[in-house]
Amino acid sequence: MKTSINFKAVKSDSEAHNFRRKTFDYIRKELTSKNKYWQVDKITDRIQKIEVYCKEKSGRKLQCNAMPIREAVVVIKEDTTMKDLHDLSKRLEEELGIRIFQIAIHKDEGHWDKDSNEWKPNLHAHLVADWQDLKTGKTLKHQSFHYSRMQDITAECLSMERGTSGSVGRLEAVEFKIKKKEEELQALEQKLDGMKAQLGSGKFQDLIVKNINFFGKQQVRTEETIANFGNAYRLFNIELQKNTDELNAKIRQIIELQKEIASLKNDNMLLKRKNTVLLTDSDVFAGEKKKYLDSVISTLEKTIQYERMKNPASDRSDEGKLKEEMNNICWELSAASHIPFAAFQQIFAVAELATALLSLLSFGTSNKQELEEIPVQKKKKKKTRKTNLS
C-alpha cells in the first residue's frame, strides 16, 4: 500500500473538520469513534506565537502573504497509530524544521463501491504544521528535493510503500486512461460482432411479423417488427452489461488482492531480515531498543501535553491521584498504539524519567533536554497481570 504527504496552506475550517466539531454528510457517523486526535495548540494561538517570534527575531512583522501554518493529508493504513505519526512528526522536525502541533486520524471517510457494494475507507491523517524557521523568524524555505525527502520519511515511518513522483504518476494515469479506452473499444467491437452473428444465425427470425397482402404474398409489418427487435435488443444489452459489470468487479477485486498479497510478502521479508539482524547482532539490538524506548517517551510526552490541554483545570496536587492518572494514560496509550506495557514500566523504573514525566503532567513543564538525555536502564521486575507504574 502506497502513502504520500502533501502540505498546503491551512484552511479556515480545518479544526472544525479535523476534530469533527461539525457534522458532515460525507462521513459515516458510526465510525467516527475510531478517529484519534492530538494537539498542543489551537491554530489561532500558534499564529499569535509565530507573529510575536517573527517580530522579536527579525525586527519585522510577519508578511501578510506568508503561510506560517500548513496542513498535510497523509495516506495511512488501518493499523497506523498515533505513535507512528508522532515518529513521523519528529523526523520532519529534525530533518526539515517542520513542527507538527495537531494530528487527526480519520477512519470515518470513504465511499461505497457501486459494483461490489462494499465500503472503501479513505484512511488518512491530517497533520497541521508550524512552518516558521526558528533561525530567521520567517517561513521555512524548501527546495524540490526537500519535498521528495518528505515522501521518503513518510514511507519509512509508516512502514508503507512510497508513492510515485508527480510527473511519473501523471504519466501513468494518462497511460492507464488510454489502456481503458482501448479495452472499451475492443469490448464494443466484440459486442457488435456477437450481435451480428446472432442476427445472421436466424435466431431472431421469429421477431419478424408478416402478413399476406392483397396479392397473396407475404409482407413484413415494419412497425411491429422494429418494435420487436427494439425490445429484444434492450433486453440483450441489459443482460450483456450486467455480465460485463460483474466480470469487471471480479477482476478489480482480484487485482486488489494480488497487490495486498505482494505487499504482505514484501513486509514479511523485510521483517525476517530485521529479526535476523536483531537476533545475531547485540549492538544492533541495543540500538533498536534504545530508539524504540526514546520513541515511546516522545509519544508519552506528547500525550501528556494533550491531556493537560483537554483538562487544564484538573487538580493534580494529590500525588496518588497524579500517579493513577499517569497509569491510565499509559494503559490507554499501550492499547491504542500497540505498545507493550512493559516498555512503560521500564521507563518509569528510572527515577529521573519518572520524576520528569510526572512533573510534566502535574505542572505542564519539565526539563526537555534532561528528559531526552536520561538513559533508560534495564531493571528486573516481577511480572503481574496489571502492574501500576508507581
C-alpha positions in Angstrom: 0.0 0.0 0.0 1.4 3.4 -1.0 1.5 6.6 1.1 2.0 10.2 0.3 2.2 13.6 2.1 1.4 17.0 0.6 1.5 20.2 2.6 -0.8 23.2 1.6 -1.9 26.4 3.3 -4.3 25.6 6.2 -8.0 26.2 5.6 -10.1 28.4 7.9 -12.3 25.4 8.8 -9.6 22.9 9.3 -10.0 22.5 13.0 -13.8 22.1 12.6 -13.2 19.4 10.0 -10.2 17.6 11.6 -11.6 17.4 15.1 -15.2 16.7 14.0 -16.7 19.8 15.6 -19.3 19.9 12.9 -21.5 17.2 11.3 -20.5 16.4 7.7 -22.7 14.5 5.3 -19.8 12.6 3.7 -18.8 10.7 6.8 -20.1 7.6 8.5 -21.0 8.7 12.0 -20.9 5.2 13.4 -17.2 5.0 12.5 -16.2 8.4 14.0 -15.4 6.9 17.3 -12.4 5.2 15.6 -10.8 8.6 14.9 -7.9 9.8 17.0 -6.9 13.3 17.8 -3.9 15.2 19.3 -2.9 18.8 19.6 -0.7 21.2 21.7 -2.1 24.5 20.3 -5.1 25.9 18.6 -4.3 27.4 15.2 -5.2 30.9 16.2 -2.9 30.6 19.3 0.0 29.3 17.2 -0.3 32.1 14.7 -0.1 34.7 17.5 3.1 33.0 18.8 4.6 33.0 15.3 3.9 36.7 14.8 5.4 37.6 18.1 8.5 35.5 17.5 8.9 36.8 13.9 8.9 40.4 15.3 11.4 39.5 18.0 13.8 37.6 15.7 13.7 39.7 12.5 12.5 43.0 13.8 9.8 43.0 11.2 6.1 41.9 11.2 5.2 38.7 9.5 4.4 39.3 5.8 0.7 39.4 5.1 1.1 36.8 2.2 3.1 34.4 4.3 1.8 30.9 5.0 3.1 30.1 8.5 0.6 27.3 9.2 0.3 24.5 6.7 -1.6 21.2 6.6 -0.9 17.9 5.1 -3.1 14.9 4.3 -1.2 11.6 4.8 -2.4 8.3 3.5 -2.3 5.7 6.3 -3.0 2.0 6.9 -5.7 0.5 9.1 -3.2 -0.2 11.8 -1.4 3.1 11.7 -1.2 4.5 15.3 -0.7 8.0 16.8 2.7 6.9 17.8 3.6 6.2 14.2 2.5 9.8 13.3 4.5 11.2 16.3 7.5 9.4 15.0 6.9 11.0 11.5 6.5 14.4 13.1 9.8 14.0 15.0 11.6 13.2 11.7 10.0 16.1 9.8 11.2 18.5 12.6 14.7 17.0 12.8 15.4 16.9 9.1 13.2 19.7 7.6 12.3 22.0 10.5 8.6 21.3 10.2 6.9 21.3 13.6 3.6 19.4 13.8 1.2 20.7 16.5 -2.0 19.0 15.5 -2.8 15.5 14.3 -6.2 13.9 13.4 -6.6 10.3 12.3 -9.8 9.9 10.2 -11.3 6.4 9.7 -14.9 7.5 9.0 -14.5 8.8 5.4 -14.8 6.8 2.2 -17.3 5.6 -0.3 -19.5 2.6 -1.3 -18.2 0.8 -4.3 -21.0 0.8 -6.9 -20.1 -2.6 -8.4 -19.4 -4.7 -5.3 -21.4 -2.5 -2.8 -18.5 -2.7 -0.4 -17.3 0.1 1.8 -14.0 1.5 0.6 -12.5 3.5 3.5 -10.4 6.6 2.8 -7.9 6.1 5.6 -5.8 9.3 6.2 -4.4 11.6 8.8 -4.3 15.4 8.9 -1.0 17.0 10.1 -1.1 20.7 10.9 2.4 22.2 11.0 4.2 25.4 12.1 6.1 26.5 9.1 8.3 29.1 10.8 12.1 29.0 10.6 13.3 29.3 14.2 16.7 30.7 13.0 15.2 33.7 11.0 11.7 34.0 12.3 10.4 33.9 8.7 8.7 30.9 7.0 10.8 27.9 6.0 12.2 27.7 2.5 12.4 24.2 0.9 13.6 23.0 -2.4 12.1 20.3 -4.6 14.5 17.6 -3.2 13.2 18.5 0.3 9.6 17.7 -0.8 10.9 14.4 -2.2 12.6 13.7 1.1 9.2 14.2 2.9 7.8 11.3 0.8 10.8 9.1 1.8 10.4 9.9 5.5 6.7 9.3 5.5 7.0 5.9 3.9 9.8 4.9 6.3 7.9 6.0 9.4 4.6 4.4 8.4 6.2 1.2 7.0 4.4 1.8 3.7 5.4 2.0 0.1 6.5 5.4 -1.2 4.2 7.0 -3.8 5.4 7.8 -7.3 6.7 11.2 -8.1 4.2 13.7 -9.6 5.4 13.5 -13.2 5.6 9.7 -13.2 2.2 9.5 -11.5 0.5 11.8 -14.1 2.1 9.8 -17.0 0.9 6.5 -15.5 -2.6 8.0 -15.1 -2.7 9.0 -18.8 -1.4 5.6 -19.9 -4.0 3.9 -17.8 -6.8 6.0 -19.3 -5.6 5.2 -22.8 -5.5 1.5 -21.9 -9.0 1.6 -20.5 -10.3 3.3 -23.6 -8.7 0.7 -25.8 -10.3 -2.0 -23.7 -13.7 -0.4 -24.0 -13.3 -0.2 -27.8 -12.3 -3.8 -28.0 -15.3 -4.8 -25.9 -17.6 -2.8 -28.1 -16.2 -4.4 -31.2 -16.7 -7.9 -29.7 -20.2 -7.0 -28.6 -21.0 -5.8 -32.1 -19.6 -8.9 -33.7 -21.6 -11.1 -31.4 -24.8 -9.3 -32.2 -24.1 -9.5 -36.0 -23.5 -13.3 -35.6 -26.7 -13.7 -33.7 -28.7 -11.7 -36.2 -27.3 -13.7 -39.0 -27.9 -17.1 -37.3 -31.7 -17.0 -37.8 -32.3 -16.7 -34.0 -34.3 -13.5 -34.5 -36.4 -14.7 -37.4 -39.4 -15.2 -35.1 -39.3 -11.5 -34.3 -40.3 -10.6 -37.8 -44.0 -10.0 -38.2 -45.5 -10.8 -41.6 -48.9 -10.9 -43.2 -50.4 -11.8 -46.6 -51.1 -8.8 -48.7 -53.9 -8.3 -51.3 -51.9 -10.1 -54.0 -51.3 -13.2 -51.8 -47.7 -12.5 -51.0 -46.0 -12.2 -47.6 -45.3 -8.7 -46.5 -43.2 -7.6 -43.4 -45.1 -5.4 -41.0 -42.5 -2.8 -40.4 -43.6 -1.1 -37.2 -44.3 -4.3 -35.3 -41.1 -5.9 -36.5 -39.0 -2.8 -35.4 -40.7 -2.8 -32.0 -39.9 -6.5 -31.5 -36.3 -6.0 -32.5 -36.0 -2.9 -30.2 -37.3 -4.8 -27.2 -35.1 -7.8 -27.8 -32.0 -5.5 -28.3 -32.7 -3.7 -25.0 -33.1 -6.9 -23.0 -30.0 -8.4 -24.7 -28.0 -5.2 -24.0 -29.1 -5.1 -20.3 -28.0 -8.7 -19.8 -24.7 -8.2 -21.6 -24.0 -5.0 -19.5 -24.8 -6.9 -16.3 -22.4 -9.7 -17.1 -19.7 -7.2 -18.1 -20.1 -5.3 -14.9 -19.9 -8.4 -12.8 -16.8 -9.6 -14.6 -15.1 -6.2 -14.2 -15.9 -6.1 -10.5 -14.3 -9.6 -10.0 -11.2 -8.6 -12.0 -10.8 -5.5 -9.8 -11.1 -7.5 -6.6 -8.5 -10.0 -7.8 -6.1 -7.2 -8.7 -6.5 -5.6 -5.3 -6.0 -8.9 -3.5 -2.9 -9.6 -5.6 -1.5 -6.2 -4.7 -2.2 -6.8 -1.0 -0.6 -10.2 -1.1 2.6 -8.8 -2.8 2.7 -6.0 -0.1 2.3 -8.5 2.7 5.1 -10.7 1.2 7.4 -7.8 1.0 6.7 -6.7 4.6 7.2 -10.2 5.8 10.5 -10.5 4.0 11.7 -7.2 5.5 10.7 -8.2 9.0 12.5 -11.5 8.7 15.7 -9.7 7.6 15.4 -7.3 10.5 14.7 -10.1 13.0 17.8 -11.9 11.8 20.0 -8.9 12.4 18.4 -8.2 15.8 19.0 -11.8 17.0 22.6 -12.0 15.7 24.0 -8.6 16.5 23.8 -7.4 20.1 24.8 -3.8 19.2 22.0 -3.5 16.7 19.6 -5.0 19.2 20.6 -2.5 21.9 20.5 0.4 19.4 17.0 -0.6 18.2 15.7 -1.0 21.7 17.0 2.5 22.7 15.5 4.0 19.6 12.1 2.4 20.4 12.1 3.4 24.0 13.0 7.0 23.0 10.1 7.0 20.6 7.7 5.8 23.3 8.9 8.5 25.7 8.4 11.1 23.0 4.9 9.8 22.3 4.1 9.7 26.0 5.3 13.3 26.5 3.0 14.5 23.6 0.1 12.5 25.0 0.6 14.1 28.5 0.6 17.6 26.9 -2.6 16.8 25.1 -4.3 15.5 28.3 -3.3 18.7 30.1 -4.7 20.8 27.3 -8.0 18.9 27.4 -8.3 19.1 31.2 -6.3 22.2 32.2 -8.4 22.8 35.4 -7.9 19.3 36.9 -6.5 19.3 40.4 -3.2 17.3 40.3 -1.9 18.2 43.7 -2.6 14.8 45.2 0.4 12.5 44.4 -1.8 9.3 44.5 -4.3 10.7 42.0 -1.5 12.0 39.8 0.1 8.6 39.6 -3.3 7.0 38.9 -3.9 9.4 36.0 -0.4 8.7 34.6 -1.1 4.9 34.9 -4.4 5.3 33.0 -2.7 7.4 30.3 0.0 4.7 29.8 -2.6 1.9 29.6 -4.7 3.7 27.1 -1.6 4.6 25.0 -0.5 1.0 25.2 -3.8 -0.3 23.8 -4.2 2.5 21.1 -0.6 2.4 19.8 0.2 -1.3 20.4 3.0 -0.5 22.8 3.8 -3.3 25.3 3.1 -2.0 28.8 6.4 -3.4 29.9 8.0 -0.5 28.0 6.3 2.0 30.2 7.3 0.0 33.3 10.9 0.1 32.2 10.7 3.9 31.5 9.2 4.6 35.0 11.8 2.3 36.6 14.3 5.2 36.0 13.7 7.6 38.9 14.8 10.7 36.9 12.5 9.9 34.0 9.5 9.2 36.3 10.0 12.5 38.1 10.3 14.5 34.8 7.2 12.9 33.3 5.1 13.3 36.5 6.2 16.9 36.6 5.1 17.4 33.0 1.7 16.0 33.9 1.4 18.0 37.2 2.8 21.4 36.2 3.0 21.2 32.4 6.7 21.7 32.4 9.8 19.6 32.6 13.5 19.9 31.6 13.1 18.7 28.0 16.8 18.3 27.3 17.3 16.4 30.6 14.3 14.2 29.7 15.9 13.3 26.4 19.4 12.6 27.9 18.2 10.3 30.8 19.2 6.7 29.8 16.6 4.0 30.2 18.2 1.4 32.3 17.1 -2.2 32.4 15.8 -3.3 35.7 14.2 -6.7 36.6 10.7 -6.5 37.9 8.2 -9.2 38.8 5.5 -9.7 36.1 1.9 -9.2 37.1 -1.3 -9.2 35.2 -1.7 -5.4 35.6 1.1 -3.6 37.4 0.9 0.1 38.3 3.7 2.4 37.3 4.3 3.7 40.8 
